[in-house]
Amino acid sequence: MDSSLEPKKSGLFVARNAKPGDTRETIKTLVIALIFAAVFRSFLFEPFHIPSDSMKSNFLVGDYLFVSKYSYGYSRYSFPFGGHTQIHGRFFVSPPQRGDVVVFRPPGKPSEDFIKRLIGLPGDHIQMKGGVLYINDKPALKEYVDEWTDPTPDGRDAPPVTYKRYRETLPEGKTYTILNNKHPGPVEDTEVFIVPDGHYFMMGDNRDDSRDSRYLGQGDAIVGFVPEENFVGRADLILFSWEGFFSLRSDRFLLKIL
């Protein structure tokens, strides 16, 4: 009987016309593909997904992002398993800008990736007063926009939650929306934080549900001042978004992050 497969004593099948060179070529192709993927993820772009509510309504649970690795240069956190090395510092440094959305490793949990908005630069004085952000003693403009309803709070099957949505504008003119219901809240009024050299102050766009630099000095502070070395990259593009296991959000494809 004509067949390209023949049984071996082990019970497995092999191609009768397979040659050793074919196997070597297959392995070579796989190795090249893996090297290319590692270089792409380490030096150019790496995909990330949004796992929590801390950046709503601008980023939703289930969003998949492209994070540019070259935007701020490279550190040990730019590379797979680099966090386990003792190589310190940053190379080919390009300074971040206030208002950037940054993926980073928090000092209190360096094995995990966090995503927040960069609010404070080295030397800045940052404070919250009555839910208003102050940068170097000047309030950032905060204007009421509308009410925004989150149909899936915490990414779970829970009753919808409605937030007041505001537009916040930074001194350089960068503008974005934030969610803010809790007045007063645990970090609606804070001390003045002076950002150390080589560090940054990070905040979530969902001011009611974000563990960020505002909690510095409290027992559950994870983020604190984020060292420049801990930056992974800048979030540049929303590729697509899952609302459920088989449900894509049709309005969240290839969205540029502002």
C-alpha positions as CSV (number, residue, x, y, z in Angstrom):
1,M,0.0,0.0,0.0
2,D,1.4,3.4,-1.0
3,S,1.8,5.7,2.0
4,S,4.2,8.5,3.1
5,L,4.1,7.3,6.7
6,E,5.2,4.0,8.1
7,P,4.8,2.6,11.6
8,K,7.9,2.2,13.8
9,K,8.3,-0.3,16.7
10,S,7.6,2.6,19.1
11,G,4.2,3.1,17.7
12,L,5.0,6.5,16.3
13,F,4.9,7.4,12.6
14,V,7.7,9.1,10.7
15,A,7.8,10.4,7.1
16,R,9.4,7.7,4.9
17,N,10.9,10.4,2.6
18,A,12.1,12.7,5.5
19,K,15.8,13.6,5.4
20,P,18.0,14.7,8.2
21,G,18.6,18.0,6.5
22,D,14.8,18.7,6.6
23,T,14.8,18.5,10.4
24,R,17.8,20.7,10.7
25,E,16.1,23.3,8.5
26,T,13.0,23.2,10.6
27,I,14.9,23.7,13.8
28,K,16.9,26.5,12.2
29,T,13.7,28.3,11.1
30,L,12.2,28.0,14.6
31,V,15.4,29.3,16.3
32,I,15.5,32.3,13.9
33,A,11.8,33.0,14.6
34,L,12.4,32.9,18.3
35,I,15.4,35.2,18.1
36,F,13.5,37.6,15.9
37,A,10.6,37.6,18.4
38,A,12.9,38.2,21.4
39,V,14.6,41.1,19.6
40,F,11.3,42.6,18.6
41,R,9.9,42.4,22.1
42,S,13.1,43.6,23.8
43,F,14.1,46.5,21.5
44,L,11.0,47.6,19.6
45,F,7.5,46.8,20.8
46,E,6.0,44.5,23.4
47,P,2.3,43.7,23.8
48,F,0.6,44.2,27.1
49,H,-3.0,43.8,28.3
50,I,-5.0,45.9,30.8
51,P,-5.9,43.7,33.8
52,S,-7.5,46.3,36.2
53,D,-9.7,49.4,36.5
54,S,-7.0,51.9,37.5
55,M,-6.8,53.6,34.0
56,K,-10.5,53.7,33.2
57,S,-12.2,55.2,31.2
58,N,-9.3,55.7,28.8
59,F,-8.2,52.1,29.1
60,L,-10.5,49.2,29.8
61,V,-10.0,45.8,31.2
62,G,-9.3,43.6,28.1
63,D,-7.5,46.2,26.1
64,Y,-4.3,44.9,24.4
65,L,-1.6,47.6,23.9
66,F,1.6,48.0,22.0
67,V,4.3,49.5,24.3
68,S,7.3,51.0,22.6
69,K,10.5,49.8,24.3
70,Y,12.8,52.4,22.7
71,S,11.0,55.5,23.8
72,Y,13.0,55.9,27.0
73,G,16.0,53.8,26.3
74,Y,16.7,50.4,27.8
75,S,17.3,48.9,31.3
76,R,17.3,45.4,32.7
77,Y,13.5,45.5,32.8
78,S,13.4,45.9,29.0
79,F,14.5,42.3,28.5
80,P,13.0,38.9,29.3
81,F,14.2,37.8,32.7
82,G,16.4,40.9,32.9
83,G,14.7,41.8,36.3
84,H,16.6,38.9,37.8
85,T,20.0,40.4,36.9
86,Q,22.1,42.9,38.9
87,I,22.7,45.2,35.9
88,H,21.6,48.7,36.9
89,G,21.1,52.0,35.1
90,R,19.6,52.9,31.8
91,F,21.2,53.1,28.3
92,F,20.4,55.3,25.3
93,V,18.2,57.4,27.6
94,S,15.5,59.6,26.3
95,P,13.6,61.5,29.0
96,P,9.8,60.8,29.4
97,Q,7.3,63.6,29.1
98,R,4.7,64.6,31.7
99,G,1.4,63.0,30.7
100,D,2.9,59.9,29.1
101,V,1.2,56.6,29.8
102,V,4.0,54.4,31.1
103,V,4.4,50.7,31.7
104,F,6.9,50.2,34.6
105,R,7.9,47.9,37.4
106,P,6.9,49.3,40.8
107,P,9.6,49.4,43.5
108,G,7.3,47.5,45.9
109,K,6.5,44.7,43.4
110,P,9.3,44.6,40.8
111,S,8.2,41.3,39.3
112,E,4.9,42.8,37.9
113,D,4.1,45.3,35.2
114,F,2.0,48.4,36.2
115,I,0.6,51.0,33.9
116,K,-0.1,54.6,35.0
117,R,0.2,58.2,33.8
118,L,3.4,60.2,34.5
119,I,2.4,63.2,36.5
120,G,5.5,64.4,38.4
121,L,9.1,64.9,37.0
122,P,12.3,65.0,39.1
123,G,12.3,68.1,41.4
124,D,8.5,68.6,41.1
125,H,6.3,69.4,44.1
126,I,3.1,67.3,43.8
127,Q,0.0,67.5,46.0
128,M,-3.7,66.7,46.0
129,K,-6.1,69.3,47.5
130,G,-9.8,68.5,47.5
131,G,-9.3,66.1,44.6
132,V,-7.5,68.7,42.5
133,L,-3.9,68.0,41.3
134,Y,-1.3,70.7,42.2
135,I,2.0,70.7,40.4
136,N,4.6,73.1,41.8
137,D,1.9,74.9,43.8
138,K,-0.3,75.5,40.8
139,P,-3.6,73.7,40.2
140,A,-4.1,71.6,37.1
141,L,-7.3,72.6,35.3
142,K,-10.1,70.1,36.2
143,E,-13.4,70.5,34.2
144,Y,-16.5,68.4,34.6
145,V,-17.4,66.5,31.4
146,D,-20.2,64.0,32.0
147,E,-21.1,60.9,33.8
148,W,-19.6,57.6,32.6
149,T,-21.1,54.2,33.4
150,D,-18.8,51.2,33.8
151,P,-20.9,48.2,32.8
152,T,-18.3,45.7,34.2
153,P,-16.5,47.2,37.3
154,D,-13.4,45.2,38.2
155,G,-13.9,43.2,35.1
156,R,-16.5,41.1,36.8
157,D,-20.2,40.3,36.6
158,A,-21.1,43.2,39.1
159,P,-23.7,45.9,39.0
160,P,-22.7,48.9,36.8
161,V,-21.0,51.8,38.5
162,T,-21.4,55.5,37.4
163,Y,-18.5,57.9,37.8
164,K,-18.2,61.6,37.4
165,R,-15.8,62.2,34.5
166,Y,-13.5,65.3,34.3
167,R,-11.0,66.6,31.9
168,E,-7.6,67.4,33.5
169,T,-5.1,69.6,31.8
170,L,-1.4,69.6,32.7
171,P,0.8,72.7,32.7
172,E,2.3,71.8,29.3
173,G,-1.1,71.5,27.7
174,K,-1.5,67.7,27.7
175,T,-5.2,66.8,28.4
176,Y,-7.1,63.6,29.2
177,T,-10.1,62.5,31.1
178,I,-10.2,61.2,34.7
179,L,-12.8,59.5,36.9
180,N,-13.4,60.9,40.3
181,N,-16.4,60.3,42.6
182,K,-15.0,60.1,46.1
183,H,-15.0,63.4,47.9
184,P,-13.5,63.2,50.4
185,G,-11.3,60.1,49.7
186,P,-8.2,58.6,51.2
187,V,-5.9,60.5,48.9
188,E,-8.0,63.5,47.9
189,D,-5.9,65.6,50.2
190,T,-2.2,64.7,50.6
191,E,1.0,66.1,51.8
192,V,3.4,67.7,49.4
193,F,5.5,65.1,47.6
194,I,8.9,66.3,46.4
195,V,10.0,64.0,43.5
196,P,13.7,62.9,43.9
197,D,16.2,63.1,41.2
198,G,16.0,60.2,38.7
199,H,12.4,59.3,39.9
200,Y,8.8,60.0,38.7
201,F,5.4,60.4,40.3
202,M,2.7,58.2,38.7
203,M,-1.1,58.3,38.9
204,G,-4.0,56.3,37.5
205,D,-6.7,58.0,35.5
206,N,-9.3,56.4,37.7
207,R,-8.6,58.4,40.8
208,D,-11.0,56.4,42.9
209,D,-9.5,53.0,42.1
210,S,-5.7,53.3,41.6
211,R,-2.9,52.4,43.9
212,D,-0.3,54.9,42.8
213,S,2.3,57.4,44.0
214,R,-0.3,59.2,46.1
215,Y,-0.1,56.4,48.7
216,L,3.5,57.0,49.4
217,G,4.3,56.6,53.0
218,Q,1.2,54.5,53.7
219,G,1.5,50.9,54.8
220,D,0.2,49.4,51.5
221,A,2.3,51.7,49.2
222,I,3.6,49.7,46.3
223,V,4.3,52.3,43.7
224,G,5.9,55.3,45.5
225,F,8.4,57.3,43.5
226,V,9.3,55.2,40.5
227,P,13.0,55.1,39.5
228,E,13.8,55.8,35.9
229,E,15.5,52.4,35.7
230,N,12.1,50.7,36.3
231,F,10.5,52.0,33.2
232,V,9.6,49.3,30.6
233,G,8.2,51.6,27.9
234,R,5.5,54.0,26.7
235,A,2.0,52.8,25.8
236,D,1.5,54.0,22.2
237,L,-1.3,52.0,20.6
238,I,-4.4,50.0,21.6
239,L,-4.4,47.1,19.2
240,F,-7.8,45.6,20.1
241,S,-10.0,44.9,23.1
242,W,-11.8,41.9,24.5
243,E,-15.0,42.6,26.4
244,G,-15.6,38.9,27.0
245,F,-14.1,35.6,26.0
246,F,-15.8,35.7,22.5
247,S,-16.7,39.4,22.4
248,L,-14.5,42.0,20.7
249,R,-15.1,45.7,21.3
250,S,-15.6,46.9,17.7
251,D,-14.7,50.6,18.5
252,R,-11.3,49.8,20.1
253,F,-9.1,48.8,17.2
254,L,-5.8,50.5,16.4
255,L,-6.4,53.5,18.7
256,K,-3.5,55.9,19.1
257,I,-2.8,56.7,22.8
258,L,-2.7,60.4,23.5
